Amino acid sequence: MLAPVHRWIWSDTARRVQKLLRFSETETDGGRDILRAAEVTSDPLLRRLYLEHAIDEFRHGVLFRHRAAELLKVSASRSRPGFHGDWLAPGGHGLDDLQVDGESDKNMLAFLHLSEKAAASRFTVYRNVMQHDPPTRAVFEEILHDETFHMNYTLMQLARVEPKRHMRHLWWARLSRLWKAYLRLATSLAGVLGSTLLTIQYFVLLPPFAWLAKRAAHRDRSGWTMVPPGRSDSLDRQY
């Protein structure tokens, strides 16, 4: 349903460059987290899979960055600030600030599976609306193959590590992602409401106070004012 909106967002070259650069940063950060997961896990099979996964994430970051650099050469002469639509076309998946050192293998696999599944779904939409840019479409197409593999292996390994309760871990991971999404939305909404209230105060409440201050200033005499004799005794004591 949102395909026309995504097509409009990605139609602008400058927006495309900014989003590809954000994708590159997110993929690289996710690769670092997965590399750390490979270091802390005690499962030799997961360690090997995590290392391959981390290498893929770093490669995705390079692909996005190189494509953004190519587009930047074209759009540098006519780049302009504008609406980016980040909440409609979010960046890469990442790990939602998951604390890798404190997570078990089953929790890590559940979070990874859901993250890769969400990324594969979004990248499929972005690939489908990129008919006007075949090179960028090819980048998403190449990355989608890896995302599908990541999504499948994490589910299979989760079923191997936790054969009886792997679906429960997936549901807990979904609830955690929903809670973090709510926190991000609430933080953004609070920022918007705070800015709106400050703007209203500036234009509605401040002008009357400024007018009263100017009116009081007109009643004050200019220059030095003589102090009555009865009020000059303050020089003889502290108060």
Beta strands, then each sheet from edge to edge (+ up, - down):
end
